Amino acid sequence: MYAVIFRAEINKLDQRYSAMAARMRDLAINQYGCKEFTSVTEGMQEIAISYWHELDQIKKWKADSEHLVAQELGRSTWYQSYKVQVVEIVREYNYKRTETG
């Protein structure tokens, strides 16, 4: 299992951004096999984490023509800076509270 961690300093977000972000999530999940995609914006910081079974899925998503347009808009308009990390998950564990009674 792999994760892509995207961290950015926001420059300016517009209406195109929201539509593009939704489309990138849809592409990742429905066309490239992304298992889970979560993003959060706080102040001028954004973080998005997506989870994948294969590195090849990540490479294909990154090279998608719509994703290439989103990357260019990110550099030219939406972000001051960003950092992408592709990491391999070596261990995972969970806790979930259950209701009793």
C-alpha positions in Angstrom: 0.0 0.0 0.0 1.2 3.5 -0.8 0.1 7.0 0.1 0.6 10.3 -1.8 0.9 13.2 0.6 0.3 16.6 -1.1 1.0 19.7 1.1 0.6 23.2 -0.3 0.7 26.9 0.6 -2.3 28.5 -1.0 -2.0 31.5 -3.2 -5.5 32.1 -4.4 -8.4 29.6 -4.8 -11.3 30.3 -7.2 -14.4 28.5 -8.4 -12.4 26.6 -10.9 -10.4 25.2 -8.1 -13.3 23.5 -6.3 -14.6 21.9 -9.5 -11.1 20.7 -10.4 -10.4 19.3 -7.0 -13.6 17.3 -7.1 -12.7 16.1 -10.6 -9.2 15.0 -9.5 -10.6 13.0 -6.6 -13.2 11.4 -9.0 -10.5 10.5 -11.5 -8.2 9.1 -8.8 -10.9 6.9 -7.3 -12.9 5.9 -10.4 -10.3 5.6 -13.1 -7.0 4.9 -11.4 -7.9 2.7 -8.4 -7.3 5.1 -5.5 -8.6 3.5 -2.4 -9.2 6.7 -0.3 -8.7 10.4 -0.9 -8.9 13.0 1.9 -8.1 16.7 1.8 -8.3 19.5 4.4 -7.6 23.3 4.1 -6.8 25.4 7.1 -6.0 29.0 6.7 -3.5 29.2 3.8 -2.4 25.5 4.1 -3.8 22.5 2.3 -3.0 18.8 2.7 -4.4 16.0 0.7 -3.6 12.3 1.3 -4.6 9.5 -1.1 -4.1 5.8 -0.7 -3.2 3.4 -3.5 -2.4 -0.3 -4.0 0.2 0.1 -6.7 2.8 2.7 -7.7 1.8 2.2 -11.3 -1.7 3.6 -10.5 -0.1 6.7 -9.0 2.1 7.2 -12.1 -0.9 6.9 -14.5 -3.0 9.3 -12.4 -0.1 11.8 -12.3 0.2 11.6 -16.2 -3.6 11.9 -16.9 -4.2 14.8 -19.3 -6.8 16.4 -17.0 -4.4 16.1 -14.0 -1.6 17.7 -16.0 -3.9 20.7 -16.6 -4.7 20.8 -12.8 -1.0 20.7 -12.0 -0.3 23.7 -14.3 -3.2 25.7 -12.8 -1.8 24.8 -9.4 1.6 26.2 -10.3 0.3 29.3 -12.1 -2.6 30.3 -10.0 -3.7 28.3 -6.9 -0.5 27.6 -5.0 2.5 29.6 -3.7 4.3 26.3 -3.2 3.6 22.6 -2.8 5.4 19.4 -1.9 4.4 15.9 -2.9 5.6 12.8 -1.1 4.9 9.2 -2.3 5.4 6.9 0.6 5.1 3.1 1.2 2.9 2.2 4.2 4.9 -0.4 6.2 2.4 -0.8 9.1 -1.2 0.1 9.8 -3.4 -0.3 12.8 -6.9 0.9 13.7 -9.1 1.7 16.7 -12.9 2.1 16.5 -15.1 2.7 19.4 -18.2 0.6 19.4 -21.5 1.3 21.1 -22.5 -1.2 23.9 -25.9 -2.0 25.3 
